[in-house]
């Protein structure tokens, strides 16, 4: 059953006579545990029509590069095969996503879409709702608690969102069963515009940044996401609270890239975690990260139109950083030095090295990594721009709601004032001594050196 709170009519246009029900897939890039897909199949069955899934492949998405697109296309190839096995059609249009939906919608009885929270995603849906000339139904399937149900305003932090989430969380953690397809799409004569059987060739033909290349550490697709999920809940979740700080041998899910591209449902993850035989503290901590913290980020980008600007920061944070903008910085690095992991700090260099090589970084190191960029930049505004560029370029899940919120957190978002100090003012500070005290940071450096094959500096930070 799809909870009615996940459904929103985006316009008041009527349904039309059509050859199919169109599911315009953009955020929820999966064939299983996908409320938008199941809604489309159910509506198609009622109308004795097949379902066509359409995807708009654009190469002018902000900051798009080959790393992001290789991972996404790997997932789409699997999704295409799984949809065809269910009797659902799948086509790619080489165009802006809204243009693809409007074009494919000309032969559709109605359009079903999933929901995204970033500025371009919302603009695409407004465009389709305005120009499709037929009913457009949005189904929200990439959060646990529907965003607007949880909160209608920008939340101060986790402490204000948490009780609102917990009041409704249990209503939305439930199994989503597959709907049988009554009319197969095999006879639909609609050709795709992208060959997913040769992803390197498709990737090479896209007008995107080819300088940030694909990684081997992470392969896109729902089956790989589920493999990682099974490993995590079976072998690592019970040790989650303590082992998260063991950077040399981390016990974390590594599912953030898969969540970013909608290759796995957060509800499916929550159900799997609950079915595991683990302690209450470990389960509660993981669900806090998966649901409250992640959906706080969604709330932020949905409510703050300027979520990718320095101006999105709380007034207190901008004021205290302005008061300390002329403080002496012991080290200053530019973007190129940082992007090459060429700093005096072996811990920061290791974190950047992991990111360059794998497109991923342990969350504890992401915090330290970000704080140091603030410390080593000529101004807080420059630090914000550099950090966002590094984040969006090299992380597989760069440009995610979590990414924008995490960058802003470095500068005080979703946090409180701390004791004043140089450069940071009242914004939270992190240092190498804290890493040494709380984590096995030297083991982490060794792990990254092995991972990257790099010869890291033997220099040690002064404590």
Secondary structure, 3 states (H helix, E strand, C coil): CCCHHHEEECCCCCCCCCCEEEEECCCCCCCCCCHHHHHHHHHHHHCCCEEEEEEECCCCCCCCEHHHHHHHHHHHHHHHHHHHHHCCEEEEECCCHHHHHHHHHCCEEEEEEECCCCHHHHHHHHHHHHHCCCCEEEECCCCCCCHHHHCCCCCCCHHHHHHHHHHHHHHCCCCCCCCCCCCCCCCCCCCCCCCCCCHHHHHHCCCCECCCCCCCCCCCCHHHHHHHHHHHHHHCHHHHHHHCCCHHHCCCCCCHHHHHCCCCCHHHHHHHHHHCCCCHHHHHHHHHHHHHHHHHHHHHHHHCCCCCCHHHCCHHHHHHHHHCCCCCCCCCCCHHHHHCCCCCCHHHHHHHHHHHHHCCCCHHHHHHHHHHHHHCCCCHHHHHHHHHHHHHHHCCCCCCHHHHHHHHHHCCCCCCCCCCECCCECCCCCCHHHHHHHCCHHHHHHHHHHHHCCCCCCCCCCC
